[in-house]
Amino acid sequence: MNFTKGHGTGNDFVILPDPDGALDLTPDLVAALCDRRRGIGGDGVLRVVRAAKHPDGAALAGDAEWFMDYWNSDGSFAEMCGNGARVFVRFLLENGLATPVDGVLPVATRAGLVRARLDGADIAVEMRRPQLYATSTAALGGLALSGTAVDVGNPHLVCPLPAGLDLAGLDLTRAPGYDPAIFPAGVNVEFTTAGDPLDGVDGHVLMRVYERGSAETLSCGTGACAVAAVALRDLARETGTVAVDLPGGRLTVTLTADSCWLSGPAILIATGTLTHPTP
């Protein structure tokens, strides 16, 4: 079983090329691959499979050749992963598996069709425009932190920290509590503080995230989109550009009237062969 290791702002993935969907990929195998001591290590697995060859991608096969079969590190599925999509596209391009048409490359995901493009040295993907739909609370170490529920194809809860709380000091070794009535499938929880003003963007936010199925990660692309949407709302804006700084680096999110573009580095760091791929 061949693999590639890649990351987007520290959000890292094991990439498995499987064009015809022949691999017997199971939750236990995914968890073993993502194990940072006994496996390759990663926040998730990206299986590269033709849309027509995967039941979750077949309906989009007429629009995109490739389906991003994304699994969290615990072996569960995720609807969407923004950094994963950017790394997935980098893999397609560097391995000659796809060529953009008019500068755009479509990819099928469980959250629908995603368009990608080169953004200088970076990769940008067009995400679902975030939908802010409720207020809720995250429980963390005895704290009850108010936040906004956001749908980016997967569920998020964005919690700006009140004055006096230090973002770096939060203990994210345990999953935050949340309201299962609002998030029946679980939720990714983002904790944010305002950053210093930056030239060329409308907002600047610092962020940490606890991802369902993966624990705290260095970066979360869909989370950055959710955070940017909340930041623009708080600025009384529906469109604009927000720089989001995460422990793994900076992502830039641009919301237009009908889309959301996520841009940042996507890097392939190694290729190899799995010699003991069983869990």
DOTI-488287 format. One line per field, with one value per residue (C-alpha): residue in three letters; x, y, z; residue number from 1. Coordinates in pm, 1 decimal, padded with zeros to 6 digits. Each point is the difference from the previous one (the first is absolute). Layout:
# residues N
residu	(ALA, ...)
east	(X, ...)
north	(Y, ...)
up	(Z, ...)
num	(NUM, ...)
END
This chain:
# residues 279
residu	(MET, ASN, PHE, THR, LYS, GLY, HIS, GLY, THR, GLY, ASN, ASP, PHE, VAL, ILE, LEU, PRO, ASP, PRO, ASP, GLY, ALA, LEU, ASP, LEU, THR, PRO, ASP, LEU, VAL, ALA, ALA, LEU, CYS, ASP, ARG, ARG, ARG, GLY, ILE, GLY, GLY, ASP, GLY, VAL, LEU, ARG, VAL, VAL, ARG, ALA, ALA, LYS, HIS, PRO, ASP, GLY, ALA, ALA, LEU, ALA, GLY, ASP, ALA, GLU, TRP, PHE, MET, ASP, TYR, TRP, ASN, SER, ASP, GLY, SER, PHE, ALA, GLU, MET, CYS, GLY, ASN, GLY, ALA, ARG, VAL, PHE, VAL, ARG, PHE, LEU, LEU, GLU, ASN, GLY, LEU, ALA, THR, PRO, VAL, ASP, GLY, VAL, LEU, PRO, VAL, ALA, THR, ARG, ALA, GLY, LEU, VAL, ARG, ALA, ARG, LEU, ASP, GLY, ALA, ASP, ILE, ALA, VAL, GLU, MET, ARG, ARG, PRO, GLN, LEU, TYR, ALA, THR, SER, THR, ALA, ALA, LEU, GLY, GLY, LEU, ALA, LEU, SER, GLY, THR, ALA, VAL, ASP, VAL, GLY, ASN, PRO, HIS, LEU, VAL, CYS, PRO, LEU, PRO, ALA, GLY, LEU, ASP, LEU, ALA, GLY, LEU, ASP, LEU, THR, ARG, ALA, PRO, GLY, TYR, ASP, PRO, ALA, ILE, PHE, PRO, ALA, GLY, VAL, ASN, VAL, GLU, PHE, THR, THR, ALA, GLY, ASP, PRO, LEU, ASP, GLY, VAL, ASP, GLY, HIS, VAL, LEU, MET, ARG, VAL, TYR, GLU, ARG, GLY, SER, ALA, GLU, THR, LEU, SER, CYS, GLY, THR, GLY, ALA, CYS, ALA, VAL, ALA, ALA, VAL, ALA, LEU, ARG, ASP, LEU, ALA, ARG, GLU, THR, GLY, THR, VAL, ALA, VAL, ASP, LEU, PRO, GLY, GLY, ARG, LEU, THR, VAL, THR, LEU, THR, ALA, ASP, SER, CYS, TRP, LEU, SER, GLY, PRO, ALA, ILE, LEU, ILE, ALA, THR, GLY, THR, LEU, THR, HIS, PRO, THR, PRO)
east	(00000.0, 00161.5, -00051.1, 00089.2, 00019.7, -00115.1, -00116.3, -00172.8, 00117.6, 00088.6, -00331.3, 00156.2, -00134.5, 00088.1, -00088.7, -00087.4, -00020.2, -00280.8, -00142.7, -00232.4, -00111.6, 00171.3, 00141.0, -00180.8, 00010.6, -00150.0, -00030.1, 00259.6, 00245.5, -00049.0, 00062.0, 00313.5, 00135.1, -00058.6, 00163.3, 00299.6, 00209.1, -00091.6, -00119.1, 00084.8, -00181.6, -00262.1, -00318.1, -00177.9, 00018.2, -00068.5, -00084.6, 00036.8, -00267.8, -00189.2, -00345.0, -00162.0, 00164.0, -00123.7, -00365.3, 00021.5, 00145.4, -00184.4, -00273.8, 00265.9, 00201.5, -00134.6, 00140.4, 00328.4, 00228.6, 00138.0, -00167.9, 00164.8, -00076.9, 00092.1, 00022.7, 00076.6, 00290.8, -00237.3, -00140.7, -00319.5, -00114.3, -00010.4, -00217.6, 00269.7, 00354.1, 00124.3, 00370.9, -00046.7, -00159.8, 00294.4, 00252.1, -00210.1, 00015.2, 00375.6, 00036.0, -00208.7, 00200.9, 00346.7, -00076.9, -00147.3, -00341.1, -00197.4, 00036.0, -00197.3, -00235.8, -00011.0, 00202.2, -00253.6, 00015.1, -00322.1, 00013.5, -00288.9, -00043.3, -00267.0, -00102.6, -00044.0, 00211.9, 00305.0, 00189.2, 00373.3, 00250.7, 00363.9, 00052.9, 00363.9, 00196.6, -00308.1, -00313.8, -00344.1, -00324.5, -00352.9, -00188.1, -00369.0, -00089.3, -00022.8, -00350.7, -00038.4, -00308.1, -00010.5, 00163.9, 00132.3, 00257.8, 00319.8, 00100.6, 00374.9, 00169.8, -00284.1, -00054.1, -00318.2, 00100.8, -00266.2, 00030.3, -00164.1, -00095.2, 00124.1, -00060.6, 00289.3, -00109.3, 00100.2, -00099.1, 00193.9, -00039.2, 00201.3, 00066.5, 00172.4, 00176.7, -00113.6, 00250.7, 00244.5, 00018.0, 00325.1, -00034.1, 00337.7, -00091.9, -00310.2, 00019.6, -00117.3, 00120.7, -00364.3, -00296.6, -00215.6, -00356.7, -00279.1, -00375.6, -00085.7, -00341.3, 00170.2, 00290.7, -00135.4, 00299.0, 00258.4, 00175.3, 00335.1, 00054.3, 00206.2, 00129.8, 00101.4, 00140.9, 00039.9, 00339.8, 00171.8, -00122.1, 00174.2, 00029.7, -00195.3, -00262.6, -00320.8, 00059.9, 00268.9, -00079.6, 00208.6, -00147.8, 00038.8, -00224.7, -00113.3, -00109.0, -00252.4, 00167.0, 00352.7, 00040.2, 00193.3, 00167.0, 00247.3, -00244.6, -00355.0, -00103.9, -00376.9, 00046.5, 00187.3, -00292.3, -00246.2, 00214.4, 00031.9, -00377.1, -00056.4, 00271.6, -00158.9, -00342.6, 00142.8, 00136.9, -00351.8, 00127.0, -00128.8, 00304.0, 00370.4, 00336.4, 00122.0, 00347.8, -00025.5, 00312.5, 00012.8, 00280.1, 00103.5, 00003.0, -00222.9, -00302.7, -00181.9, -00377.1, -00192.2, -00379.5, -00188.9, -00375.5, -00029.5, 00330.0, 00284.5, 00359.5, 00258.3, 00364.1, 00328.2, 00302.6, -00047.7, 00317.9, 00088.7, 00292.9, 00063.5, -00099.4, 00046.9, -00132.2, -00189.2, 00157.1, -00226.8, -00332.4, -00219.3, -00122.6)
north	(00000.0, 00324.4, 00325.1, 00367.6, 00222.4, 00361.5, 00292.5, 00336.3, 00238.3, -00297.9, -00181.8, -00327.9, -00289.8, -00345.9, -00005.4, -00336.0, -00017.7, -00244.2, 00100.9, -00299.4, -00023.5, -00337.0, 00055.4, -00163.0, 00314.4, -00048.2, 00222.9, -00211.4, 00026.7, 00376.7, 00039.4, -00215.1, 00204.7, 00324.4, -00126.9, 00227.3, -00268.5, -00325.5, 00135.0, 00279.7, 00262.1, 00246.5, 00189.1, -00207.2, -00212.4, 00126.8, -00279.8, 00110.3, -00187.8, 00066.0, 00133.9, -00262.3, -00275.5, 00112.4, -00016.2, 00336.7, 00168.4, -00167.5, 00263.5, 00266.0, -00203.9, 00207.3, 00316.2, -00121.6, -00292.5, -00033.7, -00054.6, 00099.1, -00289.6, 00164.3, -00186.2, 00150.3, -00145.2, -00203.0, -00179.4, 00201.5, 00180.7, 00377.4, 00183.9, 00249.4, 00109.1, 00329.3, -00061.8, -00357.8, 00119.2, 00230.4, -00278.5, -00238.8, 00242.2, 00043.0, -00378.0, -00014.4, 00277.1, -00121.1, -00355.0, 00104.6, -00144.9, 00313.0, 00325.4, 00315.5, 00122.8, 00378.4, 00003.4, -00205.9, -00361.5, -00159.8, -00262.3, -00208.4, -00021.5, -00121.8, 00364.5, 00042.7, 00137.9, 00210.3, 00215.7, 00061.2, 00233.3, 00096.7, 00315.3, 00080.4, -00266.4, -00086.8, -00198.9, 00159.8, -00195.2, 00132.7, -00116.1, 00007.5, 00349.6, -00026.3, 00015.5, 00142.8, -00163.7, -00004.7, 00102.3, -00264.9, -00064.6, -00200.5, -00140.0, 00000.9, -00060.3, 00141.0, 00290.1, 00055.8, 00187.1, 00150.6, -00054.0, -00004.4, -00318.1, 00002.0, -00245.9, -00026.0, -00337.3, -00129.9, 00141.2, 00264.1, 00197.1, 00324.6, 00133.4, 00340.6, 00012.2, 00262.8, 00256.4, -00147.9, -00347.0, -00093.8, -00200.1, -00168.4, -00103.9, -00203.2, -00369.2, -00182.4, -00343.2, -00095.9, 00047.8, 00303.9, -00069.1, 00108.1, -00017.4, -00324.7, 00138.2, 00260.1, -00222.8, -00356.9, -00113.4, 00169.7, 00329.5, 00165.5, 00270.7, 00313.1, 00238.0, 00344.7, 00337.1, 00312.1, 00057.6, 00328.2, 00183.4, -00110.4, 00176.7, -00151.6, -00183.9, 00100.7, -00206.8, -00193.1, -00283.0, -00237.0, -00347.5, -00341.7, -00292.6, -00333.5, -00216.0, -00277.7, -00330.9, 00144.6, 00204.7, 00329.5, 00056.4, 00261.8, 00124.7, -00046.9, 00144.6, -00023.6, 00137.1, 00299.0, 00064.1, -00016.0, 00235.2, 00246.3, 00006.7, 00079.3, 00267.2, 00172.1, -00015.6, 00170.9, 00270.0, 00037.5, -00131.0, -00283.8, -00011.0, 00060.5, -00162.5, -00126.4, -00123.7, -00288.7, -00091.3, -00352.9, -00182.8, -00149.8, 00323.0, 00249.8, -00067.3, 00269.3, -00015.1, 00213.9, 00008.1, 00130.1, 00027.3, -00367.0, -00175.4, -00046.6, -00043.2, -00154.4, 00055.6, -00111.5, -00227.5, -00367.7, -00205.5, -00361.4, -00103.4, -00371.1, -00310.8, -00362.2, -00353.7, -00147.7, -00330.7, -00077.0, 00165.5, -00208.4, 00152.1)
up	(00000.0, -00114.5, 00187.8, -00003.3, 00308.1, -00032.3, 00207.6, -00021.7, 00273.0, 00217.7, -00051.6, -00120.3, -00201.7, -00123.6, -00370.6, -00154.8, -00379.8, -00082.3, -00340.0, -00034.8, 00363.6, 00048.6, 00350.0, 00291.0, 00212.4, 00346.4, 00308.5, 00183.3, -00288.3, -00025.0, 00374.1, -00028.4, -00290.1, 00192.1, 00320.0, 00060.4, 00169.8, -00171.8, -00334.6, -00239.6, 00204.9, -00114.5, 00079.8, -00261.4, -00314.5, -00351.6, -00241.1, -00361.8, -00191.2, -00322.6, 00076.6, -00220.3, 00206.0, 00342.2, 00109.3, 00175.8, -00308.1, -00285.7, -00019.2, -00068.2, -00249.1, -00289.4, 00158.7, 00151.4, -00081.4, 00354.0, 00336.0, 00328.8, 00234.8, 00330.2, 00332.8, 00341.1, 00196.7, 00220.2, -00305.4, -00031.3, -00314.5, -00042.8, -00250.3, -00091.0, 00084.3, -00141.2, 00053.2, -00114.5, -00323.0, -00068.3, 00066.9, -00210.6, -00293.5, 00044.3, -00025.1, -00318.9, -00163.7, 00098.0, -00112.8, -00333.7, 00082.5, -00086.4, -00190.6, 00081.9, -00270.8, -00025.5, 00320.5, 00200.2, 00115.0, 00140.2, 00276.3, 00134.6, 00378.1, 00241.3, 00039.1, -00375.0, -00281.7, 00089.0, -00249.6, 00039.8, -00160.2, 00032.5, 00206.0, -00069.2, 00186.8, 00207.1, -00070.5, 00038.4, 00021.0, -00028.3, 00305.2, 00076.5, 00119.0, 00380.3, 00143.3, 00351.8, 00145.0, 00381.6, 00324.6, 00236.9, 00271.8, 00029.0, 00340.4, 00059.3, 00333.6, 00202.8, -00239.0, -00200.3, -00315.8, -00223.9, -00370.7, -00341.4, -00183.2, -00360.3, -00284.8, -00250.2, -00133.6, 00343.4, 00342.1, 00193.8, 00320.0, 00001.1, 00351.1, 00033.2, 00335.1, 00250.3, 00127.5, 00245.6, -00152.9, -00174.2, -00321.5, 00048.0, 00352.0, -00091.0, 00080.7, -00313.2, 00102.9, 00055.5, -00228.3, 00080.9, 00103.0, -00236.7, -00045.2, -00184.6, -00090.9, -00220.7, -00107.1, -00021.9, -00209.5, 00221.4, -00063.1, -00065.0, 00261.0, -00075.5, 00266.5, -00122.5, 00094.8, -00214.4, -00158.3, -00074.8, -00313.6, -00320.2, -00333.2, -00289.0, 00205.0, 00173.9, 00311.2, 00185.4, 00241.5, 00212.7, 00035.7, 00162.0, -00083.3, 00141.3, -00293.6, 00049.8, -00073.2, 00013.5, 00326.2, -00017.5, -00336.2, -00115.2, -00261.2, -00129.4, -00335.0, 00041.7, 00351.2, -00139.6, -00237.3, 00289.7, 00207.6, -00289.6, -00049.7, 00368.0, -00006.2, -00300.5, 00161.1, 00308.2, -00232.0, -00147.1, -00335.2, -00216.0, -00229.5, 00043.9, 00069.7, 00335.5, 00094.9, 00245.9, 00195.9, 00139.2, 00183.0, -00336.2, -00201.0, -00177.9, -00217.7, -00195.6, -00041.5, -00248.9, 00012.6, -00300.6, -00040.5, -00095.1, 00077.1, 00245.5, -00115.5, 00233.0, -00093.7, 00150.8, -00044.1, -00089.2, 00013.0, -00082.2, 00217.5, -00061.4, -00191.4, 00099.5, 00017.5, 00292.7, 00094.7, 00298.0, -00088.2, 00232.0, 00328.2)
num	(1, 2, 3, 4, 5, 6, 7, 8, 9, 10, 11, 12, 13, 14, 15, 16, 17, 18, 19, 20, 21, 22, 23, 24, 25, 26, 27, 28, 29, 30, 31, 32, 33, 34, 35, 36, 37, 38, 39, 40, 41, 42, 43, 44, 45, 46, 47, 48, 49, 50, 51, 52, 53, 54, 55, 56, 57, 58, 59, 60, 61, 62, 63, 64, 65, 66, 67, 68, 69, 70, 71, 72, 73, 74, 75, 76, 77, 78, 79, 80, 81, 82, 83, 84, 85, 86, 87, 88, 89, 90, 91, 92, 93, 94, 95, 96, 97, 98, 99, 100, 101, 102, 103, 104, 105, 106, 107, 108, 109, 110, 111, 112, 113, 114, 115, 116, 117, 118, 119, 120, 121, 122, 123, 124, 125, 126, 127, 128, 129, 130, 131, 132, 133, 134, 135, 136, 137, 138, 139, 140, 141, 142, 143, 144, 145, 146, 147, 148, 149, 150, 151, 152, 153, 154, 155, 156, 157, 158, 159, 160, 161, 162, 163, 164, 165, 166, 167, 168, 169, 170, 171, 172, 173, 174, 175, 176, 177, 178, 179, 180, 181, 182, 183, 184, 185, 186, 187, 188, 189, 190, 191, 192, 193, 194, 195, 196, 197, 198, 199, 200, 201, 202, 203, 204, 205, 206, 207, 208, 209, 210, 211, 212, 213, 214, 215, 216, 217, 218, 219, 220, 221, 222, 223, 224, 225, 226, 227, 228, 229, 230, 231, 232, 233, 234, 235, 236, 237, 238, 239, 240, 241, 242, 243, 244, 245, 246, 247, 248, 249, 250, 251, 252, 253, 254, 255, 256, 257, 258, 259, 260, 261, 262, 263, 264, 265, 266, 267, 268, 269, 270, 271, 272, 273, 274, 275, 276, 277, 278, 279)
END
